[in-house]
Amino acid sequence: MQVMTNEEIISEIKKFLVEEFEVDEAVLGPDAVLKDALDLDSLDYVDLVVVIESTFGFKVKGEDFVGMVTFKDFCDYIITKVNEKK
């Protein structure tokens, strides 16, 4: 996988949230409360993990989501994990 900029990673996150989970992109601001913005049930979270792993190529643990409150937290987590792989 080629090196992605933070902006490209965030763009990719928004793309799969809109396409796979029918999230309204307008609600995906940095301060959006993740749980409210995504409105996902527990099965959706399983699917979300699969999409993250296949899109970005790293393993996600359930506990990684603990403490994730905002959309920015979610993006920062993925950016950090992607950058660790470099």
Order of alpha helices (4+ residues) and beta strands (2+ residues): alpha-alpha-alpha-alpha
